[in-house]
Amino acid sequence: MTTLLISHPACLDHLTPAGHPERPDRLRAVERALEDERFANLARVAAPRADIETIALCHPTDYVEAIRDASPKEGIVHIDADTSMSPGSYEAALRAVGGATFAVDEVVARKAANAFVAVRPPGHHAETARPMGFCLFNSAAIAARYAQKKHGLARVAIMDFDVHHGNGSQEIFWSDSSVMYCSTHQMPLYPGTGAKSERGDYDNIVNAPLRAGDGGRQFREAMESAILPRIDAFGPDLIVISAGFDAHERDPLASLNFVEDDFSWATAKLMDLADKHAGGRVVSMLEGGYDLQGLATSAAAHVTRLMRG
């Protein structure tokens, strides 16, 4: 088995206003990095389109339909202060969710060792019925719930190392003891959630906020003291990674100072726990990362580690 790379050209057709940090060039940068000969053994698959019933595992049908109906025939429409849609956005969002659930199918069926889903728009800020933070549908959350509903997995852990707290994933699973959501993130920073005291109804939320200027040392300490032991004790049947690379030292939207090796290290630690509890099952979703060079090299380091490189 090899690592599966899932993407789709439709994800380039989600257009954002001029100067917007979440832009198609992000995905192009990741794709170029993964064209290097080091990644020749990646299995590459186009993301299928998700159906509304699948998205409705985490979002009400009327919300999904409202997002569909908000998609413009031309131009760009704003659906919140920093989240917009173009004519290609709904299709891109369907492919992002479809890539996430297809990754779960392939990894659970042992057709792939693990998967990296390189899609956009990102998802972790999308709440049950609220788009925000560049996100329309919460692909990582849907992947977790789909693994439970379709494949009968009992417990899923989501690890989110995006520099922004995944308020949507936290909100969706706040009262669900079968899903553990863990996050490292800069605080204070958008969206303002993610304090250590936010623990969920069943102590299933684990937040380890970092301060502006923190780097790999503080990140690794937070992972080893606050997060990895909790995932280990939880014993998940699948680990979903919300893989945002905007904690990189080059990123313009935040002030953490991670380097590529920090993302590689965290990936290895999560793979160790997946090997121990989940038969190695890991599905990773691209979230943020807005400096094209930092994004590309960090995603390459992440995927290299997924390939056990």
N, C-alpha and C positions, 0 to 999 in steps of 0.2 A: 504494500500500500504506500501511496505517496500523499503529499499535501495537495489539496485541491484549491485552485484559484478560480473564483467565480466573479464575473463582472458582466457588463452589457453595454454596448454602444449607446443605448438609450439614456444611460446615466450622464452622458455628455450633453444631452439635449435639455437638461434642467438648467435654464439660464437665469442669471441673477443680475441685478443692476451693475452698471459700470463701477468698478472700484470695490465691489463686494468681495470680502475675503473667501467666501464659500463659492468657488468658481470652477468651471469645467477643467481648467488647467491643473487643478489639484489631482484629479483622477488621471489625467495624462501623465503627470509627473510620476505617480505610482506605477502606472503601466510601463513607462519607459524604464524605470529602475528594475522592474521584474522581467524585462526582456534580456537582461544580461545572461551570459551563458551559464552563470551559477544556478540559474533557475530553469534550466532546460528540462529538468525532470518534473516540474510542476505539471499536474493535470489541469487543463484549462477548459472551463465550461461557461457557456453563456447563461446568465441567470434567467430562469423562466419568469413568467408574469404571475404574481400572486392573485388569487381571487378574493372577493370581498369577504367571503366567509372566513378565510384565513386571517385577514387583517382584523376581523371582528373578534378574534380571540382576545385582543387587548383594547380595541377601540369600538365603540358602538357603531352599528351599521349606519345610523343617520349622520354620524360624524364623518365616516368614510365617504358617504355620498356627498356631504357638504364640501369636502376637500375636492372630490371629483368635479363637482359643479362649479367650484371656484376657479378651476383651471381656465385661463383665458384662451380665446381663439387667436389672439395676436397680442404682442406686447408683454408687459410684465405687470402683475398685480401684487400688491402688498396684502398679506393676510395677518401680519402683526408688524411690530416696529422694525424687525430685522429679518422676517421670513417672507419670502415672495414666491410666486409661481409664474412660469412661462407656459406656452402651449405644450412643451414636452415634460413638464414637471410631474404630472400625475403618472404618466407611463414610467418615468424614472423611479418614482416612489414604489410603484408596483413591482418593478424589477428588483429594487433593493430588498423588499420583503420576500419576494420569490427566491432571490439568491440566498437569503438567510435560511429559509425553510428547506430549500434544496440541499444546502450544506448540512443541515441536521439529518435529513434523509440519508445522505451518502455516508456521513460519519457513523450514524447509528447502525447502518447496514454493513459497516466495515468495508465499504467500497473505497473509502479514503481514510487515511490516518487521522487527518484533521483538515480544517479548511480556513482560508482567508477570503472574506467576501469584500471585494474592492468595489464599492458602489457609492453613490450619492443620490439624493440628499442623505445626510446623516440622520440619526434617529433618537438619540438618548434623551433629548430635551422634550420630546413629544409626550404629553400626558394623556390620560385616558380620552379626553375630549377637548384637547387644546394643543394646537400647533405652536411651536415657539423655538427660538434659538436655531434657526435654519432647518428645523426638523418638522416633517409632516406625519410620518408613521414611525413608531418605535420598533425598528427591525430587531434589535437585540431582545427586547421584551417579548416580541411575537415569537422569536426563535425559541426562547425558553418555554413559553406556554405551549407552543406547537410540539416540542419534544415530549411534553407531558401528555397532551391530548392525543397526538397521533401515535406516539411510540411507547407510551406508558411509563416513561421515566418518572421516578418519584420526586427527586430533588434536583434542582438546577441552581448553580451558583453563577452570578454575573459579576465579573471583575471589570471595573471601569477605571482606566488610568488616563482618560482625557483630562486636560487641565481644567475644564469646566465640569462642575458637578452634574451628574445625570439625574436631574430632578424628575424627569418623566419616568424613568425606570423605578426610581424610589417610590413615586406616587402610585404606580401601577401595582407594585408588590408590597406596599406598606402593611397590608393586613393579610399577607399570605405566608404562612410558615413553611411552605414547600419551596420557596424561592429565596435565596440569600442574595442581596445586592450589596456589593462592596465597592468603595470608591476612594481613590486618592485624587486630590484636586487642589488648586490654589484657592485660598479663602482669606480675605473677602474678594469675590469676583463674581461675575455673572454665573448663574442666575440668583445667587444669594442664599441658596440652600446648601445643605451638606455639613452642618455642625455635628460634632461628635455626639451630642445629645439626641440627635435624630436617629432612633434605633428601631422603629417599626413596632407594630403591635405585638410581635412575637420575638423581639430582639433579633430580627432577621435582616436588619439594615446595619452596615458597618461603614461608618465614615471616618476617614483619617485625613483631615485637611492639612495642607501644607501652607507655608507662608511665602509671600513674594521673596524671591531671592534664593529659596531652597533649591537644592540640586539632588544629584543621585544619592548622596549619603543619607539625606533626610528621607528621601523616597524609600530607599531600601530598609531603613530603620522602621518606617511606618508599615511597610509590607510585612516585615518579619515579626514585629511586635503586635500589630493590631489586626492584620488581615489574613495572612497565610494560616496562622493557627485556627482562626475561626472557620475558614473554608475546610481545613483539615478535619475539624471536629464535626462540621456539617455533613461531610461525606457525600459530595454531590455525584450524581450519575452522569452529569455533563457540565462542563465549564464553558460559558459564553464570555468572550472578551469584547468589551467596548473599547476598541483600540484607537484612541485618539492620540495623535502625536504632537499636539500643540503645547505640551509641557517642555518641548525641545528648546534649548537655549536661544535658538534663532527666531522663535515664533513671535510675531508682532502683536498677538492678542493677549499675551499673558507675560508673567515674569518669573517662571520657574526655569531651571537651568539643567534639564536632563540632556544627556547625550545618547547616542545610538546604543551604547552598551547597556545603558539602564533599561531600555525597552527590551533588549535581548535577555538580560538577566531576569526581568519580571516574567517574560514569556517562558523561560526555562523553569522557573519556580512553579508557575501555574501548570505547566506540562507535567512536572513531577507529581503534583497533587492529582492531576487527571489520570496519570498512570496508576497511582495508588488506589483511587476510588472509582474511576469512571472508565476503565479500560482504555485510557488515553484520549477519550473523546473531548475535543476542543473545537469550538466554532468561534472564529474571530471576525468581528465586524469593523470596518473602517468607520471611524467617527470624525474627529476634527484633525487639524494640522494645516496651518495656513502659510507657512514659509515653504515654498516649493522644494528647495534643497533639503531642508530639515525633514520635511515630510517624506521625500523620496528615500533618503538614506535610512531613516528610522523604520519605515515600512519594510525596506529591504532587510534590515537587521532582524526585524520581527519574523518575517517569513523565512529567513535563513534558519532561525531557531526552530520554527515550526517544522521545517524539513530535517530537524535534528542535525543541523550544520554547526 
